[in-house]
Amino acid sequence: MFYVWLIIAIVLGVVEVVTVNLVSIWFVISSILAMVVSMFTDNLYIQIGVFVIIGILLMPISKKIYNKIKKNNVSTNIDRIIGMKGIVTEDITKDAIGEVKVDGKRWSAYSNDSINKGEVVKVVKINSVKLYVERISD
């Protein structure tokens, strides 16, 4: 059974590499542990039990680790312009993307409101390479 668990680990590892999200990493680890257990016992029920139980136990553990890593995620330099003020350099309408100058750089920008050239706006969020802005009330 050692080689069967090895093949399962390799197949699941390939599936993990091909997919974007963590889909089978827990069962790659549990199949490796089942492979180790197979060196000590020929009991298939014990090996399958190790595979299933370890795989299921690793799922919530990895979610906690992922959430901790995600929480500690460092903002990029682009994120720092969120909340900054900018000047509209090309009119922004509901149907057309305009342009805003923020922190000395020109950005494509859009808004739910029509905003005229020269008005002051606040950067609310970044969507790809476009800024979502809102007019600042004086």
C-alpha positions in Angstrom: 0.0 0.0 0.0 3.0 2.3 0.4 3.1 2.9 -3.4 -0.6 3.4 -3.6 -0.4 6.2 -1.0 2.6 7.7 -2.9 0.6 7.7 -6.1 -2.4 9.3 -4.4 -0.1 12.0 -2.9 1.5 12.7 -6.3 -1.9 12.9 -8.0 -3.4 15.2 -5.3 -0.2 17.3 -5.4 -0.6 17.8 -9.2 -4.3 18.7 -8.7 -3.1 21.3 -6.0 -0.6 22.8 -8.4 -3.0 23.1 -11.2 -5.8 24.8 -9.2 -5.6 28.3 -7.9 -7.0 27.8 -4.4 -6.0 25.4 -1.7 -8.2 22.4 -2.8 -6.4 19.2 -2.0 -3.3 20.2 0.1 -4.8 18.7 3.2 -5.2 15.4 1.6 -1.7 15.5 0.1 -0.4 15.8 3.6 -2.8 13.1 5.0 -1.9 10.7 2.2 1.8 11.1 3.0 1.0 10.4 6.7 -1.1 7.3 5.6 2.0 6.2 3.5 4.1 6.4 6.6 1.5 4.5 8.6 1.5 1.8 5.9 5.1 1.1 6.7 4.1 0.0 10.2 0.8 -1.7 9.6 -0.9 -3.6 6.8 -4.4 -2.7 8.1 -6.1 -0.8 5.3 -8.8 0.5 7.7 -6.2 2.2 9.9 -4.5 3.7 6.8 -7.8 5.0 5.3 -8.8 6.3 8.8 -5.5 8.3 9.1 -6.0 9.6 5.6 -9.6 10.8 6.2 -9.3 12.0 9.8 -6.0 13.9 9.2 -7.3 15.5 6.0 -10.5 16.6 7.7 -8.7 17.9 10.8 -6.2 19.9 8.6 -9.0 21.9 6.9 -10.1 24.2 9.8 -6.5 24.5 11.0 -5.3 25.8 7.6 -8.3 28.2 7.5 -7.2 29.7 10.8 -3.6 30.0 9.4 -4.9 31.6 6.2 -7.0 34.1 8.0 -4.1 35.0 10.3 -1.8 35.5 7.2 -4.6 37.5 5.4 -5.1 39.7 8.5 -1.3 40.5 8.5 -1.3 41.3 4.8 0.8 44.4 4.1 -0.8 47.1 2.0 0.8 48.0 -1.3 2.0 51.5 -2.1 -1.1 52.0 -4.3 -3.4 51.4 -1.3 -2.0 54.4 0.4 -3.8 56.8 -1.9 -7.2 55.5 -0.6 -8.6 58.4 1.4 -6.4 61.0 -0.4 -7.8 64.1 -2.1 -7.4 64.7 -5.8 -8.4 67.1 -8.5 -10.5 66.1 -11.5 -8.5 66.8 -14.7 -11.2 65.4 -17.1 -14.9 65.4 -16.4 -16.3 62.2 -14.8 -19.9 61.2 -15.7 -21.9 58.1 -14.9 -21.4 56.8 -18.4 -17.8 57.9 -19.0 -14.5 57.5 -17.2 -12.7 60.7 -16.4 -9.3 61.5 -15.0 -8.1 62.5 -11.5 -4.7 63.8 -10.4 -3.8 62.3 -7.0 -0.4 62.4 -5.3 1.1 64.0 -8.4 -0.1 61.1 -10.7 -2.9 61.0 -13.2 -5.5 58.1 -12.8 -8.5 57.0 -14.7 -11.5 57.5 -12.4 -15.2 56.8 -12.1 -18.0 57.8 -9.8 -21.7 57.4 -9.3 -22.1 61.2 -9.7 -21.1 63.5 -12.5 -18.0 65.5 -11.4 -16.6 68.4 -13.4 -13.0 69.3 -14.1 -11.4 71.2 -11.3 -13.5 69.8 -8.5 -11.9 68.1 -5.5 -12.6 64.5 -4.9 -11.7 61.8 -2.4 -10.4 58.4 -3.4 -12.7 55.7 -2.0 -11.3 52.5 -3.5 -9.1 51.2 -6.3 -10.7 48.8 -8.9 -7.9 47.4 -11.0 -6.2 50.5 -12.5 -9.2 52.9 -12.0 -10.1 54.9 -8.9 -13.6 55.1 -7.5 -13.9 58.7 -6.3 -16.5 60.8 -4.5 -17.0 64.6 -4.6 -15.9 66.3 -1.4 -18.5 68.6 0.0 -17.1 71.9 1.2 
